[in-house]
Structure formats: C-alpha cells, structure tokens
Amino acid sequence: MPRYCALRQLKSVNVILARVNAWLPFTDYLALCWYEVGANLYGLPAYNQAADVLYQQLSE
C-alpha cells in the first residue's frame, strides 16, 4: 500500500489504508454471493468450498 500511494503521490497512506480495510468485509460478502450463485449454476464443489471459507471468515 505505501508503494501504491507513493506512485500515485498520495500523502495520507493511513487514511487510504483505513478506507480499504473498511471495504474488505463488503467485498468478502460479494465474493460469497458470487460463489453461492456459481455453486447453484454449475454444481461444482470448488464453489461450495470457497463459499464455506468466506462464510466462516464473515461469521467470525
């Protein structure tokens, strides 16, 4: 993250890092939804396994 901010000439690395961290649970939830849809559409075990991992992360 510091390298990205340096390349973009952003000075408030801590603020940007806090914003990114605030969005991570939401992106995990979207990924969970994606894997659930994939599991229903394709019936592949990998989709169910990925969804289970994300569900465990979100329920902690």
C-alpha positions in Angstrom: 0.0 0.0 0.0 2.8 2.5 0.8 4.3 1.9 -2.7 0.9 2.4 -4.4 0.4 5.6 -2.5 3.9 6.8 -3.4 3.3 6.1 -7.1 0.0 7.9 -7.0 1.6 10.7 -5.0 -0.9 10.3 -2.1 0.2 11.5 1.2 -2.4 10.1 3.5 -1.5 6.4 3.5 -3.1 5.7 6.8 -6.5 7.2 5.7 -6.4 5.2 2.5 -5.5 2.0 4.3 -8.4 2.5 6.7 -10.8 3.0 3.9 -9.6 -0.1 2.1 -9.9 -2.1 5.3 -13.4 -0.8 5.8 -14.5 -2.1 2.4 -13.0 -5.6 2.8 -15.9 -7.2 4.7 -18.3 -6.0 1.9 -16.1 -7.4 -0.8 -15.9 -10.7 1.0 -19.7 -10.7 1.2 -19.9 -10.0 -2.6 -17.5 -12.9 -3.2 -19.6 -15.2 -1.0 -22.7 -14.3 -3.1 -20.7 -14.9 -6.3 -19.6 -18.4 -5.1 -23.1 -19.3 -4.0 -24.6 -18.4 -7.4 -21.8 -20.3 -9.1 -22.5 -23.3 -6.9 -26.1 -23.2 -7.8 -25.5 -22.7 -11.5 -22.6 -25.1 -12.1 -22.8 -27.5 -9.1 -19.0 -27.6 -8.8 -17.6 -28.5 -5.3 -15.0 -25.8 -5.6 -17.7 -23.1 -5.5 -19.2 -24.6 -2.3 -15.8 -24.9 -0.7 -14.9 -21.3 -1.4 -18.3 -20.1 -0.2 -17.8 -22.1 3.0 -14.4 -20.5 3.7 -15.8 -17.0 3.1 -18.9 -17.7 5.3 -16.5 -18.8 8.1 -14.5 -15.6 7.7 -17.6 -13.4 7.8 -19.1 -15.1 10.8 -16.1 -14.5 13.0 
